[in-house]
Amino acid sequence: MNQTEQDPISPNKGGIEIRRVRENDLDHIVALDERVTLLAKPDYWQDIYERFAARRMDKRFFLVACASDDDADTKALGYIVGEIRGWEFGSEPCGWVFAFAVEPGTRLQGIGEKLFGAMSAEFRLAGIKTMRTMVPRKNQLHMAFFRSEGMVAGPYIQLEMELDS
Ligand SMILES: CC(C)(COP(=O)(O)OP(=O)(O)OC[C@H]1O[C@@H](n2cnc3c(N)ncnc32)[C@H](O)[C@@H]1OP(=O)(O)O)[C@@H](O)C(=O)NCCC(=O)NCCS
């Protein structure tokens, strides 16, 4: 896809730029994820970058938010990663969001909403009508955010069991 012609990722949304991730964002993203989850996962993020930022980019979206007046080396203030997946679990193709965070010091300023909006615009442009994610039931912050964006409980439930070692 020619991003300049078709990609809805805006170069400037109210002082925040939402754009596709670049390799030199990765260190910032690893550090941000570590601040949020208290676990550093550089190998995981390198793998996500290779799978979601370099291949099948019409279905895979790894987006970051940056201050729009910063230079190319600026640190990412947030990220969202999603993918269009189809026919698993008997579902028609839908857009999944599976990683999402905003820098703790810049929250509640609409950055999460801009990232979410850019992702939903990508899914919509690809002809997708349903967007999904999974959140821990008890995580009130995740619940509050996704509900505020219009997400509600979907038609599937997650099943799991512990495996004996
Ligand atoms: C969820 C998250 C991405 C929201 O980012 P954000 O930039 O602060 O969100 P926004 O400012 O765009 O908020 C949009 C709406 O979400 C809701 N919301 C966001 N934070 C909230 C909070 N702390 N309490 C209640 N509602 C909240 C509000 O309705 C808000 O709209 P409003 O400000 O008009 O009331 C951010 O809190 C975050 O990164 N949390 C940690 C995520 C995480 O654990 N990631 C790792 C595993 S995936």
Ligand as a Chemical Component Dictionary entry (heavy atoms), coordinates in Angstrom:
data_LIG
# 
_chem_comp.id                   LIG 
_chem_comp.type                 NON-POLYMER 
_chem_comp.pdbx_formal_charge   0 
_chem_comp.three_letter_code    LIG 
# 
loop_
_chem_comp_atom.comp_id 
_chem_comp_atom.atom_id 
_chem_comp_atom.alt_atom_id 
_chem_comp_atom.type_symbol 
_chem_comp_atom.charge 
_chem_comp_atom.model_Cartn_x 
_chem_comp_atom.model_Cartn_y 
_chem_comp_atom.model_Cartn_z 
_chem_comp_atom.pdbx_ordinal 
LIG C1  C1  C 0 -5.093  2.380  28.840 1  
LIG C2  C2  C 0 -4.132  3.491  28.386 2  
LIG C3  C3  C 0 -3.475  3.057  27.062 3  
LIG C4  C4  C 0 -4.951  4.776  28.167 4  
LIG O1  O1  O 0 -4.087  5.772  27.629 5  
LIG P1  P1  P 0 -4.386  7.345  27.839 6  
LIG O2  O2  O 0 -3.557  8.084  26.856 7  
LIG O3  O3  O 0 -4.240  7.718  29.261 8  
LIG O4  O4  O 0 -5.935  7.390  27.448 9  
LIG P2  P2  P 0 -6.781  8.672  26.980 10 
LIG O5  O5  O 0 -6.231  9.902  27.618 11 
LIG O6  O6  O 0 -6.875  8.670  25.489 12 
LIG O7  O7  O 0 -8.192  8.333  27.627 13 
LIG C5  C5  C 0 -9.341  8.043  26.845 14 
LIG C6  C6  C 0 -10.474 7.680  27.778 15 
LIG O8  O8  O 0 -10.178 6.454  28.472 16 
LIG C7  C7  C 0 -10.735 6.516  29.797 17 
LIG N1  N1  N 0 -9.625  6.458  30.772 18 
LIG C8  C8  C 0 -8.297  6.528  30.500 19 
LIG N2  N2  N 0 -7.592  6.441  31.652 20 
LIG C9  C9  C 0 -8.470  6.320  32.653 21 
LIG C10 C10 C 0 -8.356  6.186  34.059 22 
LIG N3  N3  N 0 -7.135  6.185  34.667 23 
LIG N4  N4  N 0 -9.479  6.072  34.799 24 
LIG C11 C11 C 0 -10.694 6.084  34.226 25 
LIG N5  N5  N 0 -10.887 6.228  32.872 26 
LIG C12 C12 C 0 -9.788  6.326  32.102 27 
LIG C13 C13 C 0 -11.456 7.862  29.917 28 
LIG O9  O9  O 0 -12.802 7.677  29.553 29 
LIG C14 C14 C 0 -10.734 8.695  28.866 30 
LIG O10 O10 O 0 -11.526 9.730  28.346 31 
LIG P3  P3  P 0 -11.653 11.129 29.146 32 
LIG O11 O11 O 0 -10.243 11.561 29.455 33 
LIG O12 O12 O 0 -12.356 12.015 28.156 34 
LIG O13 O13 O 0 -12.431 10.829 30.371 35 
LIG C15 C15 C 0 -3.030  3.779  29.457 36 
LIG O14 O14 O 0 -3.657  4.013  30.705 37 
LIG C16 C16 C 0 -2.039  2.652  29.646 38 
LIG O15 O15 O 0 -1.028  2.584  28.955 39 
LIG N6  N6  N 0 -2.314  1.742  30.576 40 
LIG C17 C17 C 0 -1.448  0.582  30.794 41 
LIG C18 C18 C 0 -1.659  -0.421 29.669 42 
LIG C19 C19 C 0 -0.932  -1.701 29.892 43 
LIG O16 O16 O 0 -0.935  -2.227 30.988 44 
LIG N7  N7  N 0 -0.295  -2.212 28.812 45 
LIG C20 C20 C 0 0.462   -3.425 28.883 46 
LIG C21 C21 C 0 -0.339  -4.667 28.562 47 
LIG S1  S1  S 0 -1.159  -4.601 26.986 48 
# 
loop_
_chem_comp_bond.comp_id 
_chem_comp_bond.atom_id_1 
_chem_comp_bond.atom_id_2 
_chem_comp_bond.value_order 
_chem_comp_bond.pdbx_ordinal 
LIG C1  C2  SING 1  
LIG C2  C3  SING 2  
LIG C2  C4  SING 3  
LIG C2  C15 SING 4  
LIG C4  O1  SING 5  
LIG O1  P1  SING 6  
LIG P1  O2  DOUB 7  
LIG P1  O3  SING 8  
LIG P1  O4  SING 9  
LIG O4  P2  SING 10 
LIG P2  O5  DOUB 11 
LIG P2  O6  SING 12 
LIG P2  O7  SING 13 
LIG O7  C5  SING 14 
LIG C5  C6  SING 15 
LIG C6  O8  SING 16 
LIG C6  C14 SING 17 
LIG O8  C7  SING 18 
LIG C7  N1  SING 19 
LIG C7  C13 SING 20 
LIG N1  C8  SING 21 
LIG N1  C12 SING 22 
LIG C8  N2  DOUB 23 
LIG N2  C9  SING 24 
LIG C9  C10 SING 25 
LIG C9  C12 DOUB 26 
LIG C10 N3  SING 27 
LIG C10 N4  DOUB 28 
LIG N4  C11 SING 29 
LIG C11 N5  DOUB 30 
LIG N5  C12 SING 31 
LIG C13 O9  SING 32 
LIG C13 C14 SING 33 
LIG C14 O10 SING 34 
LIG O10 P3  SING 35 
LIG P3  O11 DOUB 36 
LIG P3  O12 SING 37 
LIG P3  O13 SING 38 
LIG C15 O14 SING 39 
LIG C15 C16 SING 40 
LIG C16 O15 DOUB 41 
LIG C16 N6  SING 42 
LIG N6  C17 SING 43 
LIG C17 C18 SING 44 
LIG C18 C19 SING 45 
LIG C19 O16 DOUB 46 
LIG C19 N7  SING 47 
LIG N7  C20 SING 48 
LIG C20 C21 SING 49 
LIG C21 S1  SING 50 
# 
